[in-house]
Amino acid sequence: MPTPNVFDFPTENLAVYRPDFIDNVLRTEPAIYVNHLHVAAYLADWAERLDEGRDDDFARALRDVAAHLRQGDFTPDGVLLRPVDG
């Protein structure tokens, strides 16, 4: 079965891509994660259009946020939304 394009992205350039975590996110929060993948694709495309061969901090920031979205970091159990004990 073909998958939607939103799932076609390289994982080797992501800092912490854990397939087991993503499998769990797809079971528990599929709508949120798919939404995040759509946003990530938009941001990555935007960064690519901005970049055009120059080293642009804004484009790099867009790619960084896209990576966090693809890693599931902004999902309810993701590392960026976990409660901090303190």
C-alpha positions in Angstrom: 0.0 0.0 0.0 1.5 3.4 -1.0 2.0 5.9 1.8 1.2 9.6 1.6 4.1 11.8 0.6 4.1 13.4 4.0 5.8 10.2 5.3 8.6 10.4 2.8 11.4 12.2 4.5 15.0 11.3 5.3 15.5 10.2 8.9 19.3 10.0 8.8 19.6 13.8 9.3 17.3 13.8 12.3 19.1 14.0 15.7 16.8 11.5 17.5 14.5 9.5 15.2 13.1 6.6 17.1 10.9 4.3 14.9 9.5 2.6 18.0 8.4 5.9 19.5 6.9 7.0 16.1 5.0 3.7 15.9 3.5 4.4 19.3 2.7 8.0 18.4 0.9 6.7 15.3 -1.2 4.4 17.4 -2.0 6.9 20.2 -2.0 10.3 18.4 -2.2 9.7 14.6 -4.1 12.9 13.8 -1.6 15.1 15.7 1.5 13.4 14.2 0.2 13.5 10.6 -0.7 17.2 11.1 2.9 17.7 12.4 4.3 16.0 9.3 2.3 18.3 7.1 3.6 21.4 8.9 7.2 19.9 8.8 6.9 19.5 5.0 5.7 23.1 4.6 8.6 24.4 6.8 11.2 22.2 5.0 10.0 23.5 1.6 10.1 27.0 2.8 13.6 26.6 4.1 14.7 25.1 0.8 13.3 28.1 -1.1 15.1 30.5 1.3 18.4 28.7 1.3 19.3 28.9 -2.4 23.0 28.2 -1.7 23.5 30.6 1.2 23.9 29.8 4.9 20.7 31.3 6.3 20.0 31.1 10.0 16.3 31.5 9.4 16.2 28.6 7.0 18.3 26.5 9.5 15.7 27.3 12.2 12.9 26.2 9.9 14.7 22.9 9.2 15.3 22.5 13.0 11.6 22.9 13.8 10.6 20.6 11.0 13.0 17.9 12.4 11.5 18.2 15.9 8.0 17.8 14.4 9.1 14.7 12.4 10.7 13.2 15.4 7.4 13.5 17.3 9.0 15.9 19.9 5.8 18.1 20.1 3.4 15.2 20.6 1.9 14.7 24.1 4.6 12.2 25.0 7.4 13.9 23.1 10.5 15.2 24.7 9.6 18.9 24.2 6.1 18.6 25.9 7.0 16.3 28.8 6.4 17.9 32.2 9.7 19.0 33.8 10.0 17.8 37.4 11.3 20.6 39.5 
